[in-house]
Amino acid sequence: MVSKKYYFKGYRSILAYDSPAIALTCCFIAIGALFKNLGFNIQESIFSTVLTYALPGSLVMAESMLIGASLLNIFLAVWFVNARLYPMAVSLFPLMMHKSQPKWKYYFSCHFIAVSAWLIMKSNYKKIPKQHRIDYWIGIGSATVSVSVIGTFIGFSFSEYLNKDMMMGLAILNPVYFLCMMVGAAKTTQITLSVALGLILGPIIYLLSPEWSILLAGIIGGTVAYLLGEYNVS
Amino acid sequence: MSVNIVYAILVTSLATFLSRFLGAITSQGIKEKSKLFKWFNCLAYATLAALIARTIIFPAGILMDASYSSRLVVVLLSIFVFFIFKKNFVYPTIFSAICMTVITNYV
């Protein structure tokens, strides 16, 4: 079963001074308000936040619904946008794998892969014994999902009071917070180069191929950063 | 609940879970110290950075209504605040929201 000690240690990480709680809540307030404007009810809004738990994917779903896209189109559009979750999962799970832990924990907890939880885990995993990292991760994931649900509820309930300027303020929080976290995480040559190249290549490739820009920028930028980092070490 | 919205949510969840689940499955044979792991780590950071840059420069949703220059000014000032406050994440985050609201209203 899940170790309560490490689960709650992970859960409490959302209360840390540098946690993403504020940014995450504000973003999901904006999403909750957007869902209400789209005609979702409160159950559907919370259902969507819990089941999807990925901001760009939720935004793409909302935009696709606005233009009357088919379910297949929504699936493909969301899959493209959220394909970034694949390398994020591959670069996180090996840090938590332990033979004493059952496989279901890994399959269940992959749902928590999202930028906020991923960055918290990446910053803290060294402080946790490897055997218990998966329980700590489930705690982090549960906390970030809880915060997202609260944000969605607030946004849905108070959408009439949120004017356009306030929504803009809420919307800029997320990229600024994650940009600061990425800059803060850039402590090695490879990570620094990966972040820098991703920031530069993302918008450039967007001009050529909007659908593929994030994936291509990630693959090209990440590979160049990896090779340069390895060359630097050798 | 209306059927269309529920189907859209289910399809979105499935599309999102697929990448996560495939990542969890394929990561099983990868060692923490391996070169493959390091490469995927670089891919993940570069992909996230690309997503953030795209969100700021080519945003979707409400941010589209803010001008390009206002978004860029807010982000640069927030990064400045981040370094001024010894890499604290909370101050630049709150600052960015206030700054964006002020700039769109008064500048």
Interface residues (C-beta under 8 A of the other chain):
Chain A: Y17 D18 P20 I22 A23 C26 A30 L34 G39 F40 N41 Q43 E44 F47 S48 L51 T52 Y53 A54 P56 G57 S58 L59 V60 M61 A62 E63 S64 M65 L71 I74 F75 L76 V78 W79 N82 A83 R84 L85 Y86 P87 M88 A89 V90 S91 L92 F93 P94 L95 M97 Y106 Y107 C110 H111 I113 V115 W118 K164 D165 M166 M167 M168 G169 L170 A171 I172 L173 N174 P175 V176 Y177 F178 L179 C180 M181 M182 V183 G184 A185 A186 Q190 I191 L193 S194 V195 A196 L197 G198 L199 I200 L201 G202 P203 I205 Y206 P210 S213 I214 L215 A217 G218 I219 I220 G221 G222 T223 A225 Y226 G229 E230
Chain B: M1 S2 I5 V6 Y7 A8 I9 L10 V11 T12 S13 L14 A15 T16 F17 L18 S19 R20 F21 L22 G23 A24 T26 S27 Q28 I30 K31 E32 S34 K35 F37 K38 W39 F40 N41 C42 L43 A44 Y45 A46 T47 L48 A49 A50 L51 I52 A53 R54 T55 I56 I57 F58 P59 A60 G61 I62 L63 D65 A66 R71 V74 V75 S78 I79 F82 K87 N88 F89 V90 P92 T93 I94 S96 A97 I98 M100 T101 T104 N105
